[in-house]
Amino acid sequence: MPENLKAMYSTVVQDAFPDTVTMTIGDKQLIYKKREWTIDQEKKGLRYGENPDQPAALYQLIEGSLEIGGIKFRTPNAALISAMDDGEMLQAGKHPGKTNLTDVDNGANILQYLTDRPCAVIIKHNNPCGCAWSTSGIAQALDAAFWCDRIAAFGGAIVINRPLTLDAAKLISANYFEVVAAPSYEARTIELLQGRKNLRILELPGLGHLEDLRLSAFLDIKSLADGGLIIQKSFTNRILTNADFYQAQASTKEGLKVSARMPTDQELDDLRFAWAVEAGVTSNSVIFAKDGMTCAIGTGEQDRVGCVELACHKAYTKYADKLAFTELGLSLYELKEKAKDDAGFAAKLEKIQADTASVCGGLTGSRLVSDGFFPFRDGVDVAIRHGVTAIAQPGGAIRDAEVIMACNEATPQVGMVFTAQRSFKH
């Protein structure tokens, strides 16, 4: 065993990847240039790949354009994270590895559909753990995103679509994050953030006008374990306004037509917000949202009802943790340990758990989106039991009518809309 296991995380893996990569697709060529930055007076590329023993390199598309089947793919002018230069890396921290940049990239992927309000997303392991938007400003949005899941936010990447304010910077400096990326930084924020020496501080002006990206696609290339490739058009979100949803309607086996209640404007706002966040979540997934913030995110599950149940469990845990931390300065797990031997702490834990249950872990009055249709009504029934008032899902399942009837049988009646689009992300 190596003497110092921690050393692998601080070691920069030298890559032998070429300076340029040329991809020929039919009669078109795309030319990519390897990116490096001057860090500590040295030229350095990516720190390492997904794991410390994987060399990696970042490439920027610098030349070429592509049109296939009438689809025009993004050109070199659209480069954002891959175009980051030395001046935009305001602080390198331990200098970025692959996961740091792919987290920022997925944050931008989500925010491109949420440009009409200040919005903040915290990404962890390439999935959002908290996201919120607010008409009151970016600090309020970031604060809400943080409290969506304080536990998972530890060591995450913050991506925002408005200039970083001093109030927002204070929240970042008071907690541990790996990366912050913003279109710009207001006065005194950089000095405050630089107190966190390992924080990567990225200034990416393109985050301020992501609406330029959302109607176009990029060439999405997936590498197979056998060395092969799957090439696809990237996902593009068709739900850009509340009017883009369809009222949920279907027919039973007997030919009876059923339709769901159309959600209210506020419910549609939350459903549109959550559907945008869904674009960055690994499938199978569901998202609970309320008042412009995520309440719980279930991700990467093999069955849909299990994903709903997992998200509900997470909601209860995170809500109770928030109460424990704000009221006692303890995490939920620390409180549980103290409660084993102290009657006073046991009573406090019991009250926090009761308060959490009384609002279903913050899910009471929430909305739910699902990246795929509900094959059975069980997932919907679970969500309704935990207080959901409206649901958005792709539709198109054999049992759509049963799923709609589950909403109609609820008291009060639950609204449902179809997106007519699936949002799987593998």
C-alpha positions in Angstrom: 0.0 0.0 0.0 1.3 3.5 -0.8 2.6 5.4 2.2 0.4 8.5 1.5 -3.0 7.6 0.0 -4.0 11.3 0.0 -1.2 12.1 -2.5 -3.1 10.6 -5.4 -5.7 13.4 -5.0 -3.1 16.2 -5.2 -1.1 14.7 -8.1 -1.5 16.1 -11.6 -1.5 13.2 -14.1 0.5 14.0 -17.2 -1.5 13.4 -20.3 0.0 12.4 -23.7 -3.1 13.4 -25.7 -2.3 15.3 -28.9 -2.6 19.1 -29.2 -5.4 18.8 -31.8 -8.1 16.3 -32.6 -9.8 16.1 -36.0 -13.1 14.4 -36.5 -14.3 13.6 -40.0 -18.1 13.1 -40.3 -19.1 12.4 -43.9 -17.6 15.3 -45.9 -17.2 17.6 -42.9 -14.3 18.1 -40.6 -14.4 19.3 -37.0 -11.1 20.4 -35.5 -10.6 20.5 -31.7 -7.7 22.2 -29.8 -6.4 20.9 -26.4 -6.8 23.5 -23.7 -4.2 24.4 -21.1 -3.8 27.2 -18.6 -0.9 28.9 -16.9 -1.2 27.8 -13.3 1.7 28.4 -10.8 3.8 29.6 -13.7 3.4 26.3 -15.5 1.3 25.2 -18.4 -1.2 22.7 -17.1 -4.2 20.9 -18.6 -6.8 19.0 -16.7 -5.7 17.8 -13.3 -7.0 14.2 -14.1 -10.1 12.5 -15.3 -13.0 11.0 -13.3 -10.5 9.3 -11.1 -6.9 10.3 -10.1 -5.3 7.5 -12.2 -7.1 8.5 -15.4 -5.2 11.1 -17.6 -7.6 13.4 -19.3 -7.6 16.4 -21.7 -10.1 19.2 -22.5 -10.6 20.1 -26.1 -12.4 23.1 -27.6 -14.1 23.0 -31.0 -12.2 25.7 -33.0 -13.1 25.0 -36.6 -15.8 23.4 -38.6 -19.6 23.3 -38.6 -22.1 20.5 -39.1 -25.6 20.1 -40.5 -27.2 16.6 -40.5 -30.8 15.9 -41.4 -31.6 19.6 -41.4 -30.2 20.0 -37.9 -27.5 22.7 -37.5 -25.2 21.8 -34.7 -23.4 24.3 -32.5 -20.4 26.1 -34.0 -17.1 27.2 -32.4 -18.8 30.5 -31.4 -20.9 28.6 -28.9 -18.0 27.4 -26.8 -18.3 28.2 -23.1 -16.5 26.0 -20.5 -14.2 24.6 -23.2 -13.2 28.1 -24.2 -12.2 29.3 -20.7 -8.9 31.1 -20.8 -6.4 32.1 -18.1 -8.1 35.4 -17.4 -11.4 33.6 -16.7 -9.9 31.2 -14.2 -9.7 33.8 -11.5 -8.4 31.3 -9.0 -7.3 27.8 -9.9 -7.5 26.3 -6.5 -6.1 22.8 -6.8 -6.8 23.5 -10.5 -9.7 21.8 -12.3 -10.1 18.2 -13.1 -12.6 16.6 -15.4 -15.4 16.3 -12.9 -15.1 20.0 -11.9 -15.7 21.1 -15.5 -18.4 18.6 -16.3 -20.2 19.7 -13.2 -20.1 23.4 -14.4 -21.1 22.2 -17.9 -24.2 20.5 -16.5 -25.1 23.5 -14.5 -25.0 25.6 -17.7 -27.0 22.8 -19.4 -29.8 23.4 -16.8 -29.5 27.2 -16.6 -30.0 27.6 -20.4 -33.7 26.9 -19.8 -34.0 29.2 -16.8 -32.7 32.5 -18.1 -35.7 34.7 -17.3 -34.9 34.9 -13.5 -31.8 34.9 -11.4 -31.1 31.2 -10.9 -28.5 29.1 -9.0 -27.8 25.5 -9.2 -25.4 23.4 -7.1 -24.1 20.3 -8.9 -22.6 17.3 -7.1 -21.4 14.2 -9.0 -22.9 15.7 -12.2 -26.4 15.8 -10.8 -28.1 18.9 -9.3 -28.6 18.6 -5.5 -30.3 21.9 -5.2 -31.6 24.5 -7.7 -33.7 27.6 -7.2 -34.7 30.8 -9.0 -35.9 34.0 -7.5 -37.2 37.4 -8.6 -35.5 38.8 -5.5 -31.9 38.3 -6.8 -29.1 35.8 -7.1 -28.3 35.7 -3.3 -31.8 34.6 -2.5 -31.7 32.0 -5.3 -28.4 30.6 -4.1 -29.5 30.5 -0.4 -32.6 28.6 -1.4 -30.6 26.2 -3.6 -28.2 25.6 -0.7 -31.0 24.7 1.8 -32.6 22.4 -0.7 -30.0 19.9 0.3 -27.3 21.3 2.6 -25.7 17.9 3.1 -25.1 17.1 -0.6 -24.0 20.7 -1.3 -20.8 20.0 0.6 -18.0 20.1 -2.0 -20.3 20.9 -4.8 -20.0 23.2 -7.8 -22.1 26.4 -7.8 -23.2 27.8 -11.2 -25.3 31.0 -11.5 -26.7 33.0 -14.4 -26.3 36.5 -12.9 -23.3 38.5 -11.5 -22.2 37.2 -8.1 -23.2 39.6 -5.4 -21.5 40.2 -2.0 -24.3 38.5 -0.1 -24.1 35.4 -2.3 -20.3 35.4 -1.9 -20.7 35.4 1.9 -22.7 32.2 1.7 -20.1 30.6 -0.5 -17.2 31.6 1.8 -19.0 30.3 4.9 -19.2 26.8 3.4 -17.1 24.3 1.5 -17.5 24.2 -2.3 -15.1 23.0 -5.0 -16.1 25.5 -7.8 -18.1 28.6 -8.3 -18.9 29.8 -11.9 -20.6 33.1 -12.6 -20.9 35.5 -15.6 -19.2 38.2 -13.6 -18.3 39.2 -10.0 -19.3 42.4 -8.2 -17.0 44.5 -6.1 -15.2 42.8 -3.1 -16.6 39.3 -4.0 -13.3 38.0 -5.4 -11.3 39.1 -2.3 -13.8 37.3 -0.1 -13.9 34.1 -2.1 -10.1 34.0 -2.3 -10.1 33.3 1.4 -11.0 29.7 0.3 -7.6 28.8 -1.2 -8.8 25.6 -2.8 -11.9 27.1 -4.4 -11.9 27.2 -8.2 -13.3 30.6 -9.2 -14.4 30.8 -12.8 -15.7 33.9 -14.6 -17.6 32.7 -17.7 -19.5 35.6 -19.4 -21.5 33.2 -21.5 -23.4 32.2 -18.4 -25.1 35.6 -18.6 -26.7 34.9 -22.0 -27.4 31.2 -22.1 -30.6 31.8 -24.0 -28.4 31.9 -27.1 -27.9 28.1 -26.7 -31.2 26.7 -25.8 -32.7 26.4 -29.3 -29.7 24.7 -30.8 -28.2 21.3 -30.4 -24.7 19.9 -30.0 -23.2 16.7 -31.2 -23.6 14.3 -28.3 -21.0 11.5 -28.5 -21.1 8.5 -26.1 -18.1 6.2 -25.9 -18.8 2.5 -25.4 -16.6 0.2 -23.3 -15.7 -1.7 -26.5 -14.2 1.4 -28.0 -17.2 2.1 -30.2 -19.3 5.3 -30.4 -22.9 6.3 -30.3 -23.6 9.7 -31.8 -26.8 11.6 -31.2 -28.4 15.0 -31.3 -28.4 16.4 -27.8 -31.6 16.9 -25.8 -33.4 20.1 -26.4 -36.2 21.2 -24.0 -39.5 21.9 -25.8 -41.1 23.3 -22.6 -39.9 26.9 -22.6 -43.2 28.6 -21.5 -46.2 27.4 -19.4 -48.3 27.2 -22.6 -46.0 24.4 -24.0 -47.6 21.8 -21.6 -50.5 19.7 -22.8 -53.5 18.9 -20.5 -53.2 15.2 -19.6 -55.9 13.3 -21.5 -56.3 9.6 -22.4 -58.8 6.9 -23.0 -59.6 3.8 -21.0 -59.7 0.3 -22.5 -63.4 0.7 -22.6 -63.1 3.9 -24.7 -64.0 6.3 -21.8 -62.1 9.6 -22.3 -60.6 11.0 -19.1 -58.7 14.3 -18.5 -56.9 15.8 -15.6 -57.3 19.2 -13.9 -55.2 21.8 -15.6 -52.6 23.1 -13.1 -52.8 26.7 -11.9 -50.3 29.3 -13.2 -48.2 29.0 -10.0 -48.2 25.2 -10.4 -47.2 25.5 -14.1 -44.3 27.9 -13.1 -43.0 25.2 -10.7 -43.5 22.4 -13.2 -41.7 24.4 -16.0 -38.8 25.2 -13.5 -38.5 21.5 -12.5 -38.7 20.3 -16.0 -35.7 22.5 -16.9 -33.8 21.1 -13.9 -34.7 17.6 -15.1 -32.6 18.1 -18.2 -29.5 17.7 -16.0 -30.6 14.7 -13.9 -29.5 11.1 -14.5 -32.6 8.9 -15.4 -34.7 7.3 -14.0 -35.5 10.5 -12.1 -38.2 12.6 -10.5 -38.1 16.1 -9.1 -40.3 17.6 -6.4 -40.3 21.4 -6.5 -42.2 24.2 -4.8 -42.1 28.0 -5.0 -39.2 28.0 -7.5 -36.9 25.6 -5.7 -36.3 21.9 -5.7 -37.6 20.0 -2.6 -36.2 16.6 -3.5 -34.4 15.0 -6.4 -34.6 11.3 -7.0 -32.0 10.2 -9.6 -30.5 7.1 -11.2 -33.1 4.6 -10.1 -34.1 1.5 -12.0 -37.9 1.7 -11.3 -40.1 4.8 -11.2 -42.1 4.2 -8.0 -38.8 3.4 -6.2 -37.4 6.6 -7.5 -40.4 8.5 -6.1 -40.1 6.7 -2.7 -36.4 7.5 -2.6 -37.0 11.2 -3.3 -39.6 11.3 -0.5 -37.1 9.7 1.9 -34.5 12.2 0.9 -36.9 15.1 1.4 -37.7 14.0 5.0 -34.1 13.6 5.8 -32.9 16.9 4.3 -35.8 18.8 5.9 -35.1 17.4 9.3 -31.4 18.2 8.9 -32.2 21.8 8.0 -34.3 22.1 11.2 -31.5 20.5 13.3 -28.8 22.7 11.8 -30.7 26.0 12.0 -32.1 25.4 15.4 -29.2 23.5 17.1 -26.2 23.9 15.0 -26.0 20.2 14.5 -26.5 17.9 11.6 -29.3 15.4 11.8 -26.8 12.6 12.2 -25.0 14.4 15.0 -28.4 15.1 16.8 -29.3 11.4 16.5 -26.0 10.4 18.1 -26.5 12.9 21.0 -30.1 11.7 21.5 -28.9 8.2 22.3 -27.5 9.3 25.6 -29.2 12.6 26.4 -33.0 12.9 27.1 -32.9 16.6 26.3 -31.6 16.0 22.8 -33.9 13.0 22.4 -36.8 15.3 23.0 -35.5 17.8 20.5 -35.0 15.1 17.9 -38.6 13.8 18.5 -40.0 17.4 18.0 -37.9 17.9 14.8 -39.1 14.6 13.4 -42.7 15.5 14.3 -42.4 18.9 12.6 -40.9 17.2 9.6 -43.7 14.7 9.3 -46.4 17.4 9.7 -45.3 19.0 6.4 -44.3 15.7 4.7 -40.6 16.7 4.6 -41.5 20.0 2.9 -43.4 18.1 0.1 -46.8 19.4 1.1 -48.0 21.6 -1.7 -45.2 20.6 -4.0 -45.2 19.7 -7.7 -43.6 16.7 -9.3 -42.0 16.1 -12.7 -40.9 12.7 -14.0 -38.4 12.3 -16.9 -40.4 9.3 -18.3 -44.0 8.3 -18.2 -45.6 6.5 -15.3 -46.1 2.8 -16.4 -48.4 2.3 -13.4 -50.3 4.6 -11.1 -48.2 3.5 -8.0 -45.6 6.3 -8.3 -48.4 8.9 -8.6 -50.2 7.5 -5.6 -47.0 7.7 -3.5 -46.4 11.3 -4.6 -50.0 12.3 -3.8 -49.8 10.8 -0.3 -46.9 13.1 0.3 -48.8 16.3 -0.7 -48.1 16.8 -4.4 -50.7 19.1 -6.0 -49.6 18.9 -9.7 -47.6 16.6 -11.9 -45.9 16.9 -15.3 -44.7 13.8 -17.2 -44.2 12.8 -20.9 -47.4 10.8 -21.3 -47.8 8.0 -23.8 -48.0 5.0 -21.5 -50.6 2.2 -21.9 -52.0 3.1 -18.5 -52.1 6.9 -18.9 -55.9 6.8 -18.1 -55.3 5.0 -14.8 -52.6 7.5 -13.9 -54.9 10.4 -14.7 -57.7 8.8 -12.6 -55.3 8.6 -9.7 -55.0 12.4 -9.9 -58.7 12.8 -10.3 -59.5 10.6 -7.3 -57.3 12.6 -5.0 -58.8 15.1 -2.6 -58.2 17.9 -3.5 -57.9 16.9 -7.2 -54.3 16.9 -8.4 -53.4 18.6 -11.7 -51.5 16.9 -14.5 -49.9 17.9 -17.8 -48.0 16.1 -20.5 -44.7 17.3 -21.9 -45.0 15.1 -25.0 -41.2 14.7 -24.6 -39.0 12.3 -22.6 -36.0 13.7 -20.7 -33.8 10.6 -20.2 -30.1 11.3 -19.5 -27.8 8.3 -19.4 
